[in-house]
Amino acid sequence: MNPLKELRQRFRAALEPLVEDLEDLLEMVRPSQDPRFGDYQANCAMPLGKRLGKAPRELADQIVARLEVDDMCEPPEIAGPGFINLKLRSDWLAARLQDAVKDTRLGVAPVETTRTYVVDYSSPNVAKPMHVGHIRSTVIGDALCRILRFAGHRVISDNHLGDWGTQFGMIIYGYKHFRDESAFAAAPVAELCRLYQLVSQLVDYHETRRCLGDLERRVTEREEAAVAQEAEPLPVAGAERKRAAKRLRGLKAQVAEAEADLSQARKKLARVEQSPALNQLATEHPEIAQAVLRETARLHADDPENLALWHQFLPQCCEDIQRLYDRLDVCFDYAHGESFYQQRLSHVVQDFLDRGLACLSDGAVCVFVEGFETPMLIRKSDGAYLYATTDLATIAYRMETFHPDAILYVVDHRQAEHFEKLFAAVRLWGHTDVELQHIRFGTVLDQKGKPFKTRAGDTVGLEGLLDEAVRKAYGVVSANDDAKPGGAELDEAQRRHIAQVVGHAAIKYADLSQNRTSNYVFNFDKMVALEGNTATYMQYSYARTQSIFAKGDVDVDRLRDADAAISLEHPAERALGRELLQFPEAIDECLLDYRPNLLTGYLFQLARRFSEFYQQCKVLQAETESVRTSRLILCGLTGRVIRRGLDLLGIQVVDKM
Ligand code: ARG
């Protein structure tokens, strides 16, 4: 049972005779932040007072008089201007804990209305180096799928691979002109990545050279503007004078910005020009950008040679990505990449035109959506389709095929505008009864606050990240084991296995425990630490519950079946018991806005409650047999909630650490 939901039901019954439209009032029944004010607090009397023009304190009295919570709570208390404080009764808590212990779902009832979700996540551009952002999408998307499924929804996970874009034009061009036959035979994907990087460097080189004049001109113009401003006599009066100074500072900042761009461009050029080999390639391929576009266009026009290369490269690239998915323990129901929708694109564009939702502008097809300055392009004047066109076709396909109630896109925040426009266009198109959500996430930063890059910059780099986390975890696990009072307990094979589980978990948990919309700094040492809000700490807490059973030779499953009473006399027992009952609340909260960090936050809190309990209450040496049993049951339930909670995040546990 979800206690918060139950309480809100009771408040609903009490409020209904007083007021209509009470949803927002019910939201104001919340777990209290401070245990001195009980377990829950209802702050609805104040806004209700405003609405009805009555004294909140009086209304609080009326609400409490109607509120039927005797079975569940101690008599409610009214405090201050009209806060209603509620404390759960210990016998009620104990009975609900008993229910949770016997429930394989640990007290989490399946949702009343099952919805169908399509979750679009991971979605890397194949043949192009994958970056940590793709790990982030993969990990968050996988966790959301697991949590939604557990809640009782129907979930279809779909990896919308970028398998049809310009990057294929690049590797096809690279393969035709620059391939190293033996390197390709030995490690095809590594060679394709090299080709991708080489071609994009050359494209970039020529593009930069083309822009160099403009960049130089911009610096000169801005310098002139700043000099002119400086030459103006400064006004004497205060405000005027300040404004002039500000203008000058602004102009100087613009100069600095233009200079930085120019210097960056020059560095880029130098990197090519200072390497004789690269310089020669750049000279020999002056039109490489156009050539790449031509290769892409040929592929899209079913040119047999390019299509054959694509058919050869794609499975090789996918196999490479699969290795990472295997290590992360992630799988998809579908991996319909962009190529899957190609036949549908012309129909999409035609349909938009036929319905008068799009118009031609200089040969390009544009959809104008309200609230946006620029239209959404769905066909270029040269006939090429765009990322957005594929996304439209994808939505149409998903609607026909899966009839979803919601489609979630777990994608980098930088694509926010794309999705806003896309969703608006989809509404115009007539799909109004589907929830479309961009589950955006922030950038992963390095210690210096710059976007985090792996050294190799490809899937190898990402696997290297996992390896490094495992290595660090090995250090932590070994040190912890060596420091055990009775001497080390783990053999080498166990240590290695635990390090794998802990290391992979660390990477995932670090991603999941962040507020997903903010950027976060990638830090190996923090993420494998035994203390703090880390997977390691959670896994350690779980292992601790298991070690209690091992030490006392206790069969928890048998305890679970016996109808032993749970006592919550000690404050630490009560606090733990109450936390355990909040698992359903955490799941609900987490799904409200698709935020896995609310689940990690809950688990962290639970682990802390457990640690306090364990410090303050003897378990195996408890005063009486019945207290011992009750405490063992609490430990058992704690272990199960942590294990299930971590499992919903795609994280495994170990019995010993
Ligand atoms: N392939 C894209 C990228 O790596 C992400 C695709 C997200 N999904 C979508 N339906 N647009 O940036």
Residues whose N, C-alpha, C, O or C-beta is under 5 A from the ligand:
A	BS01	LIG	D120 S123 P124 N125 H160 G162 V411
